[in-house]
Amino acid sequence: MAEHAEVEYATATGNDYPAHEQTYRNFITLVKVTMAIVVTIVVLMAIFLT
């Protein structure tokens, strides 16, 4: 059976944690901008289409 006690993600070669953090920040920014656009569209629809 496989041994699952040791986690090797932090010591694995090739991990680029700063790039991971930057990708996460970019994703969060994209979600915020997209939500702002959607909210703006919905508000404009509520104003002009009623």
Backbone as CSV, one residue per row, in Angstrom:
resi,resn,N_x,N_y,N_z,CA_x,CA_y,CA_z,C_x,C_y,C_z
1,MET,0.844,-1.174,0.000,0.000,0.000,0.000,0.897,1.249,0.000
2,ALA,0.437,2.304,-0.596,1.221,3.535,-0.700,1.298,4.243,0.648
3,GLU,2.437,4.856,0.904,2.629,5.630,2.125,2.235,7.075,1.844
4,HIS,1.299,7.632,2.616,0.787,8.983,2.393,1.194,9.962,3.486
5,ALA,2.154,9.611,4.297,2.510,10.447,5.433,3.382,11.635,5.044
6,GLU,4.190,11.506,4.014,5.140,12.559,3.666,4.621,13.394,2.492
7,VAL,4.552,14.707,2.684,4.125,15.623,1.638,5.372,16.246,1.032
8,GLU,5.502,16.168,-0.289,6.715,16.651,-0.932,6.477,17.819,-1.870
9,TYR,5.319,18.456,-1.777,5.028,19.553,-2.678,5.967,20.731,-2.466
10,ALA,6.294,21.053,-1.239,7.131,22.212,-0.945,8.578,21.993,-1.364
11,THR,9.010,20.748,-1.430,10.407,20.480,-1.752,10.589,19.962,-3.173
12,ALA,9.525,19.823,-3.918,9.638,19.314,-5.278,10.380,20.310,-6.152
13,THR,11.175,19.801,-7.076,11.900,20.683,-7.980,10.937,21.266,-8.998
14,GLY,11.152,22.508,-9.352,10.327,23.139,-10.366,9.133,23.901,-9.827
15,ASN,8.889,23.870,-8.525,7.785,24.661,-7.978,8.124,26.139,-8.080
16,ASP,7.201,26.894,-8.615,7.404,28.335,-8.771,6.285,29.041,-8.009
17,TYR,6.438,29.110,-6.688,5.382,29.641,-5.835,5.060,31.102,-6.132
18,PRO,6.044,31.978,-6.389,5.681,33.360,-6.749,4.820,33.438,-8.014
19,ALA,5.083,32.594,-8.987,4.254,32.585,-10.192,2.841,32.106,-9.862
20,HIS,2.737,31.143,-8.964,1.417,30.662,-8.536,0.640,31.783,-7.850
21,GLU,1.298,32.511,-6.962,0.631,33.616,-6.274,0.192,34.698,-7.256
22,GLN,1.023,35.012,-8.235,0.675,36.033,-9.219,-0.511,35.573,-10.068
23,THR,-0.539,34.308,-10.440,-1.660,33.770,-11.204,-2.948,33.863,-10.391
24,TYR,-2.868,33.556,-9.100,-4.041,33.647,-8.236,-4.527,35.095,-8.126
25,ARG,-3.593,36.034,-7.960,-3.981,37.450,-7.890,-4.637,37.898,-9.196
26,ASN,-4.086,37.473,-10.322,-4.674,37.824,-11.622,-6.077,37.247,-11.756
27,PHE,-6.273,36.018,-11.281,-7.586,35.396,-11.343,-8.597,36.157,-10.493
28,ILE,-8.210,36.532,-9.290,-9.100,37.271,-8.400,-9.457,38.626,-9.013
29,THR,-8.474,39.298,-9.603,-8.726,40.573,-10.271,-9.700,40.389,-11.435
30,LEU,-9.504,39.347,-12.219,-10.398,39.063,-13.337,-11.826,38.825,-12.849
31,VAL,-11.984,38.086,-11.768,-13.320,37.827,-11.215,-13.968,39.130,-10.757
32,LYS,-13.200,39.982,-10.085,-13.749,41.259,-9.606,-14.189,42.145,-10.766
33,VAL,-13.366,42.250,-11.790,-13.703,43.083,-12.950,-14.926,42.517,-13.667
34,THR,-14.965,41.215,-13.843,-16.101,40.586,-14.512,-17.387,40.802,-13.727
35,MET,-17.319,40.669,-12.414,-18.507,40.892,-11.594,-18.965,42.347,-11.668
36,ALA,-18.032,43.278,-11.701,-18.389,44.695,-11.820,-19.092,44.954,-13.150
37,ILE,-18.605,44.349,-14.208,-19.226,44.522,-15.521,-20.635,43.931,-15.525
38,VAL,-20.791,42.748,-14.964,-22.107,42.098,-14.928,-23.089,42.919,-14.101
39,VAL,-22.657,43.413,-12.943,-23.532,44.231,-12.106,-23.931,45.509,-12.837
40,THR,-22.986,46.131,-13.530,-23.287,47.344,-14.293,-24.320,47.063,-15.378
41,ILE,-24.155,45.967,-16.089,-25.110,45.611,-17.144,-26.495,45.372,-16.556
42,VAL,-26.565,44.654,-15.440,-27.866,44.374,-14.823,-28.538,45.654,-14.337
43,VAL,-27.767,46.561,-13.743,-28.332,47.830,-13.290,-28.822,48.653,-14.475
44,LEU,-28.048,48.709,-15.543,-28.488,49.449,-16.734,-29.739,48.829,-17.351
45,MET,-29.809,47.506,-17.340,-31.012,46.847,-17.845,-32.222,47.183,-16.969
46,ALA,-32.005,47.249,-15.661,-33.119,47.581,-14.749,-33.589,49.004,-14.969
47,ILE,-32.677,49.893,-15.297,-33.040,51.296,-15.499,-33.734,51.499,-16.848
48,PHE,-33.143,50.984,-17.905,-33.617,51.300,-19.254,-34.643,50.327,-19.834
49,LEU,-34.787,49.164,-19.259,-35.714,48.199,-19.831,-37.003,48.033,-19.039
50,THR,-37.221,48.917,-18.062,-38.472,48.791,-17.301,-39.440,49.880,-17.670
